[in-house]
Amino acid sequence: MRFPENSRPRAEVLAQLKGLKSGDADWKKGRVPLYVFKATTEAAEVGQEAFNEYFTENALGGKRAFSSLKRMEDEVAAMALDLFHAPEGAVGNMTTGGSESILMAVKAARDFARKQRCDKAHRGNLVLPASAHPAFNKAALLMDLEVRRVPVTKEFLADPAAMAAACDRDTIMIVGSAPCFPYGAIDPIRALGAVAGSKNLWLHVDACVGGYVAPFVRDEGYPIPDFDFAVPEVSSLSADLHKFGFAPKPASTVFYRDAEKRAGQTFSIDEWPNGRFVTETLTGTRAGGAVAAAWALMQTLGRSGYRKIARELMTMRDAYIDGISAIPGFRVFGKPHLTLLGFGAADLDMGRVAEGMAKRGWVPGMLKDPPGLHLMMSLLHADARSDYLRDLAASAAEVRTSTGKAKIEAVY
Ligand SMILES: *Cc1c(COP(=O)(O)O)cnc(C)c1O
């Protein structure tokens, strides 16, 4: 495609743009089990309105030009620190996503470790449950760290004893997820805290997907193990606003138990003609709208609003689990704490089941280990349930009564 020579009418271009969408998956009807989230229509509208109000402002300029954005970002962090039982002196900020939050936490841990060791070139390793997010590998690739993934238990949880055994003197961080993406189960953060405490290690909790919903699911009476700063050995925590915080993308948060631990996160660069350049993020320019929207949503919903959403989410999830478990041979993997889950039937080629779902108009969420399907459900998926379960049963029956080999490969 060539760069356009001439202008075109705006209406024509926007109409074309809308038309381009027609080939996309129908996420509004719950046919995409990842990437997109929705709570209520009101929450979506609040997010959009607040975002548009700050459409042009840049959160990079929060300190010098847009003090309102700085204030809102600080307040988002403060409200979240309260939610996550952080002690006095804890700090945090917004980022553009879970991957950036994790990247920043790993950098902070790496620099902390180098300082402690008085070794500016120390090459550390990260000890992760096998179920941890690839963002830790990204961070390791960028900072030349070693990644040690440790198999999870039969219940699909981080294995604290095996992770302790995988640590050595060069370990700079151990990780637990709240929950992990593949199985939706919250790792035993208290037991990982005991490992971190006994070995004097940095424990990061990746609450990217669950951080802004698990507290409210707990409020509704579902069992949620301690996963945040209530566990005294937790050094840092990441939590995405643009997932189950229901805020518009791009918005995440990263927190530290104290300012000393965050020190390594801060970029402070004074080697160019414009003077000192200081950011808490890898990115420079950041959408002001994302900050304003996250703030407005927290203020609009409050604990009671998020609790109501959590209740609806869990009722929906329980119905999905009942429906999946009622299909012959199918079982949910482990005990998911929230609305993410993996499931499969050991006697079926789950790749072929996924192909059956794709043929019926669903984007199949997939799991490789064990072979299965995956769901990350928001309220977009409530109305889709009976269709989904009907098509799942039909796809499974088709695979059971025919032969063939799956062409599809598990892909995120
Ligand atoms: C989504 C997710 C991430 C990464 O977040 P992005 O916003 O996609 O960069 C990290 N960890 C977990 C558990 C996640 O689900």
Boltz pocket constraint, residues with backbone or C-beta under 6 A from the ligand:
constraints:
  - pocket:
      binder: B
      contacts: [[A, 96], [A, 97], [A, 98], [A, 99], [A, 100], [A, 102], [A, 133], [A, 135], [A, 177], [A, 179], [A, 180], [A, 181], [A, 206], [A, 207], [A, 208], [A, 209], [A, 240], [A, 252]]
      max_distance: 6.0
